[in-house]
Amino acid sequence: MSQSSLLLLLLLLIFCSCSAYMRKEAANSGLFFKHLVGTTNQDSAKFSHHAESNGAEEYEAHLNKTVSSGNRKLIAGLFGSNFKLNVCGKEFTPEKLIAIFVKNGSNYSFKVKSWKDNGGTAEVKFDVFIHATPRFPIEATVSKPGLELIYGEIKPCHPKKEKYSEAEFNLISD
């Protein structure tokens, strides 16, 4: 056998040994390889929860970055064409929210509390913060993959009972 054939055979043996070892380690440690060879229901549930938390984190970052930019065009992109915000039976269009965020966007921030992926949409609950104080809890539907708000509702219905300031209440009830 020639030297090059021997070297090739040796490399092939090393590769096969390493490959078998890596597959075994990946399967034992719970790495992604497990998903290729089959998962248990528990593994799938963990993966699903992880995907949902990534959606929540992605959406929260998207909201915060966009609103704090103060850029009218970017902020308008947060809202689907038929978006309505329901506050105590009154519906508000994006135009009012865009004006508020363009003028005072740096005063607002958002914290996503839950994210439920429904395929083409997601149900999301988040708090709107004004000057780092949570003020408005919102339940919304968001399109995917565009992350546009389709519908939103501020809950509870009666902000004055929740000790919102008069100025904050006027923002949502004018």
C-alpha positions as CSV (number, residue, x, y, z in Angstrom):
1,M,0.0,0.0,0.0
2,S,1.3,3.4,-0.9
3,Q,2.0,6.1,1.6
4,S,-0.8,8.3,0.3
5,S,-3.3,5.4,0.5
6,L,-2.3,4.7,4.1
7,L,-2.6,8.4,5.0
8,L,-6.1,8.5,3.3
9,L,-7.2,5.4,5.2
10,L,-5.9,6.8,8.5
11,L,-7.8,10.1,7.9
12,L,-10.9,8.2,7.1
13,L,-10.7,6.2,10.3
14,I,-10.1,9.3,12.4
15,F,-13.1,11.1,10.7
16,C,-15.4,8.1,11.3
17,S,-14.3,7.8,15.0
18,C,-14.8,11.5,15.6
19,S,-18.1,11.6,13.8
20,A,-19.5,8.7,15.8
21,Y,-18.2,10.3,19.1
22,M,-19.7,13.7,18.2
23,R,-23.1,12.1,17.4
24,K,-23.1,10.3,20.7
25,E,-22.1,13.4,22.7
26,A,-24.7,15.5,20.9
27,A,-27.5,13.0,21.6
28,N,-26.4,12.7,25.3
29,S,-26.1,16.4,25.9
30,G,-29.4,17.4,24.3
31,L,-28.0,19.4,21.5
32,F,-29.8,20.0,18.2
33,F,-28.9,16.6,16.9
34,K,-31.6,15.1,19.0
35,H,-34.2,16.9,16.8
36,L,-32.8,15.2,13.7
37,V,-33.1,11.7,15.2
38,G,-36.4,12.2,17.0
39,T,-37.6,14.1,20.0
40,T,-39.8,13.3,22.9
41,N,-42.9,15.4,23.6
42,Q,-41.0,17.0,26.5
43,D,-38.2,18.0,24.1
44,S,-40.7,19.5,21.7
45,A,-42.4,21.5,24.4
46,K,-39.1,23.0,25.5
47,F,-38.3,23.9,21.9
48,S,-41.7,25.5,21.4
49,H,-41.4,27.5,24.6
50,H,-38.0,28.7,23.5
51,A,-39.4,29.8,20.1
52,E,-42.2,31.7,21.8
53,S,-39.8,33.5,24.1
54,N,-37.6,34.5,21.1
55,G,-40.7,35.9,19.4
56,A,-41.5,38.0,22.5
57,E,-37.9,39.2,22.8
58,E,-37.7,40.1,19.1
59,Y,-41.1,42.0,19.2
60,E,-40.1,43.9,22.4
61,A,-36.8,45.0,20.9
62,H,-38.6,46.0,17.7
63,L,-41.2,48.1,19.5
64,N,-38.6,49.8,21.7
65,K,-36.2,50.6,18.9
66,T,-38.9,51.8,16.5
67,V,-40.8,54.1,18.9
68,S,-37.6,55.6,20.4
69,S,-36.4,56.4,16.9
70,G,-39.0,59.1,16.6
71,N,-39.1,58.3,12.8
72,R,-42.7,58.8,11.6
73,K,-42.2,56.3,8.7
74,L,-40.7,53.6,10.9
75,I,-43.4,54.1,13.6
76,A,-46.2,53.9,11.0
77,G,-44.7,50.5,10.0
78,L,-45.7,49.2,13.5
79,F,-49.4,49.3,12.5
80,G,-51.3,47.2,10.0
81,S,-53.5,49.0,7.5
82,N,-56.7,48.3,9.5
83,F,-55.3,48.6,13.0
84,K,-57.6,49.9,15.8
85,L,-56.8,50.4,19.4
86,N,-59.8,49.8,21.6
87,V,-60.0,51.8,24.8
88,C,-63.3,51.4,26.8
89,G,-65.3,50.9,23.6
90,K,-63.7,53.8,21.7
91,E,-61.5,52.9,18.7
92,F,-58.3,54.9,17.8
93,T,-56.5,54.7,14.5
94,P,-52.7,54.7,14.2
95,E,-52.5,58.3,13.2
96,K,-53.0,59.5,16.8
97,L,-50.5,57.0,18.2
98,I,-48.0,57.9,15.5
99,A,-48.2,61.6,16.4
100,I,-47.7,60.8,20.1
101,F,-44.7,58.5,19.5
102,V,-43.1,60.9,17.0
103,K,-43.3,63.8,19.5
104,N,-42.5,61.8,22.7
105,G,-41.2,58.5,21.6
106,S,-38.1,58.6,23.9
107,N,-40.5,58.8,26.9
108,Y,-42.1,55.4,26.0
109,S,-40.9,51.8,26.4
110,F,-42.5,48.4,26.2
111,K,-42.2,45.2,28.1
112,V,-43.7,42.0,26.6
113,K,-45.4,39.9,29.2
114,S,-46.6,37.0,27.0
115,W,-46.4,35.9,23.4
116,K,-48.5,33.1,21.9
117,D,-47.6,32.1,18.4
118,N,-50.6,31.2,16.3
119,G,-48.8,30.6,13.0
120,G,-49.5,33.7,10.9
121,T,-50.3,35.9,13.9
122,A,-49.3,36.1,17.5
123,E,-51.3,37.1,20.6
124,V,-49.2,39.4,22.7
125,K,-49.6,41.1,26.1
126,F,-47.3,44.0,27.0
127,D,-47.1,47.0,29.2
128,V,-46.5,50.5,27.9
129,F,-44.1,52.4,30.2
130,I,-44.0,56.2,30.4
131,H,-40.8,57.6,32.0
132,A,-39.9,54.0,33.1
133,T,-43.3,53.6,35.0
134,P,-45.7,50.9,33.7
135,R,-48.9,52.7,32.7
136,F,-51.0,50.9,30.1
137,P,-51.4,47.1,29.8
138,I,-52.2,46.1,26.2
139,E,-53.5,42.9,24.7
140,A,-52.8,42.8,21.0
141,T,-52.7,40.7,17.8
142,V,-49.5,41.0,15.7
143,S,-49.0,39.8,12.2
144,K,-46.1,37.6,11.4
145,P,-43.5,37.9,9.9
146,G,-44.1,41.7,9.5
147,L,-44.7,42.3,13.3
148,E,-47.5,44.8,12.5
149,L,-50.2,45.4,15.1
150,I,-53.5,44.2,13.8
151,Y,-55.6,45.0,16.9
152,G,-55.0,46.3,20.4
153,E,-56.9,46.8,23.5
154,I,-55.9,48.7,26.7
155,K,-57.0,46.8,29.8
156,P,-58.5,47.6,32.3
157,C,-61.2,49.7,30.7
158,H,-61.3,52.5,33.2
159,P,-57.8,54.1,33.4
160,K,-58.9,56.7,36.0
161,K,-59.7,53.9,38.4
162,E,-56.1,52.6,37.9
163,K,-54.6,56.0,39.0
164,Y,-53.4,57.1,35.6
165,S,-52.5,60.8,35.5
166,E,-55.0,63.1,33.8
167,A,-52.5,63.8,31.0
168,E,-52.1,60.0,30.4
169,F,-55.8,59.5,30.4
170,N,-56.2,62.3,27.9
171,L,-53.7,60.6,25.6
172,I,-56.1,57.7,25.2
173,S,-59.5,59.3,25.6
174,D,-59.4,62.6,23.6
